[in-house]
Amino acid sequence: MKTRLLASLFLFLMVLASSVNAADDPLEFTNPAQEQRYMALIEGLRCLVCQNQSLADSNADLAQDLRLEVYRLLMEGDDNEDIIKYLVARYGDFVLYRPPFKSTTYLLWLAPVIFLMIGICITISLIRKQQFHALNEEEQEVVDKMLNEDHSENKK
């Protein structure tokens, strides 16, 4: 019984250990400015797997590959613009955290403003519907009569 338990535990630990990702190998830069450029680039690029993390924050295998690709292009002497153009050509505007304002991204940029305007219009219309109107003379007489009746009943 104990050997089965130990064997199951060992198997579980082996499966768990195999799923751990290896950390990125440390990259060597020729100067601190080059390292800062690299960090700025990977912070401004989106992980295509995680989608809500930058390449710098993601542990996905694709993010690791893209970080190495950015490093390779940087070491080859490409400037930031060329590296970004290369990645956009390969993966589309989605790889950028701040995609350019063009015909394919209008909705992406304008959707928050559109939803805000719709929300404001709905709020205004709801507020207008809830506004109280003044009572006309007939309605005021009915209310006064009802209040006087209640008041006289409470005195008894």
Rosetta blueprint (number, residue, H / E / L):
1 M L
2 K H
3 T H
4 R H
5 L H
6 L H
7 A H
8 S H
9 L H
10 F H
11 L H
12 F H
13 L H
14 M H
15 V H
16 L H
17 A H
18 S H
19 S L
20 V L
21 N L
22 A L
23 A L
24 D L
25 D L
26 P L
27 L L
28 E L
29 F L
30 T L
31 N L
32 P H
33 A H
34 Q H
35 E H
36 Q H
37 R H
38 Y H
39 M H
40 A H
41 L H
42 I H
43 E H
44 G H
45 L E
46 R E
47 C L
48 L L
49 V L
50 C L
51 Q L
52 N L
53 Q L
54 S E
55 L L
56 A L
57 D L
58 S L
59 N L
60 A L
61 D H
62 L H
63 A H
64 Q H
65 D H
66 L H
67 R H
68 L H
69 E H
70 V H
71 Y H
72 R H
73 L H
74 L H
75 M H
76 E L
77 G L
78 D L
79 D L
80 N H
81 E H
82 D H
83 I H
84 I H
85 K H
86 Y H
87 L H
88 V H
89 A H
90 R H
91 Y H
92 G L
93 D H
94 F H
95 V H
96 L E
97 Y L
98 R L
99 P L
100 P L
101 F L
102 K L
103 S L
104 T L
105 T L
106 Y H
107 L H
108 L H
109 W H
110 L H
111 A H
112 P H
113 V H
114 I H
115 F H
116 L H
117 M H
118 I H
119 G H
120 I H
121 C H
122 I H
123 T H
124 I H
125 S H
126 L H
127 I H
128 R H
129 K H
130 Q H
131 Q L
132 F L
133 H L
134 A L
135 L L
136 N L
137 E H
138 E H
139 E H
140 Q H
141 E H
142 V H
143 V H
144 D H
145 K H
146 M H
147 L H
148 N H
149 E H
150 D H
151 H H
152 S H
153 E H
154 N H
155 K H
156 K L
